[in-house]
Amino acid sequence: MEWIVGPIPIDDNLGKEIIMRYDTDIQTNGLFYTDANGREMIERKRDYRPSWNYTVYESVSGNYYPIPSRVWIKDNQR
């Protein structure tokens, strides 16, 4: 894998978020796993909150999670 970031325009004095996006044909059923600061893996579900009925208004920003070191997905059919 090879990637390049920049230049990032900062003259407008607006904050920027640098992201990496992958597309795959893996069937995850909306589930993925992120690390919790290297202590454990946490199961996440896209567009879901366990403690309330979540209404999606911003599908991208509503699914951002901190990933200090790793994330993984799996396909139970493979």
C-alpha positions in Angstrom: 0.0 0.0 0.0 1.3 3.4 -0.9 -0.3 6.7 0.1 0.5 10.4 0.1 -1.2 13.2 2.2 -0.9 16.8 1.3 -0.5 19.5 0.8 -3.3 20.3 3.2 -4.7 23.8 2.7 -4.6 25.7 6.0 -4.9 29.3 4.8 -8.6 29.3 5.3 -8.2 28.7 9.1 -10.7 25.9 9.0 -10.1 22.6 10.8 -9.4 19.6 8.6 -9.9 15.8 9.0 -7.6 13.4 7.2 -9.3 10.0 6.6 -8.5 6.8 4.9 -11.4 5.0 3.2 -11.3 1.4 1.9 -14.0 -0.2 -0.3 -14.4 -4.0 -0.3 -16.8 -6.7 -1.3 -16.6 -8.3 2.2 -20.1 -8.8 3.6 -19.9 -7.5 7.2 -23.6 -6.9 7.9 -22.6 -3.5 9.3 -20.3 -4.9 11.9 -16.7 -4.0 12.5 -14.2 -4.0 15.4 -12.0 -1.2 16.7 -9.4 -1.2 19.4 -9.8 0.6 22.7 -6.4 2.2 23.1 -4.7 -1.2 22.7 -6.7 -2.8 25.6 -9.5 -4.7 23.9 -11.5 -4.8 20.6 -14.9 -3.3 20.6 -17.7 -4.5 18.3 -19.3 -1.6 16.4 -22.4 -1.6 14.2 -22.9 1.0 11.5 -25.8 3.4 12.0 -26.6 2.0 15.5 -26.5 3.1 19.1 -27.3 0.6 21.8 -28.8 3.1 24.3 -31.2 5.0 22.1 -33.1 4.8 18.8 -30.6 6.4 16.4 -31.9 8.4 13.4 -29.3 8.8 10.7 -28.9 12.4 9.5 -25.2 12.3 8.7 -24.3 8.8 7.6 -20.5 9.5 7.4 -19.9 11.6 10.5 -22.3 9.4 12.5 -20.0 6.4 11.9 -16.6 7.9 12.9 -14.8 6.1 15.7 -11.4 6.6 17.2 -9.0 4.0 16.0 -5.7 4.3 17.9 -4.0 1.2 16.4 -6.3 -1.2 14.5 -9.6 -2.0 13.0 -10.9 -5.2 11.5 -13.8 -6.6 9.6 -14.9 -10.2 8.8 -17.2 -12.1 6.5 -18.7 -15.1 8.1 -19.3 -16.7 4.6 -15.6 -16.8 3.7 
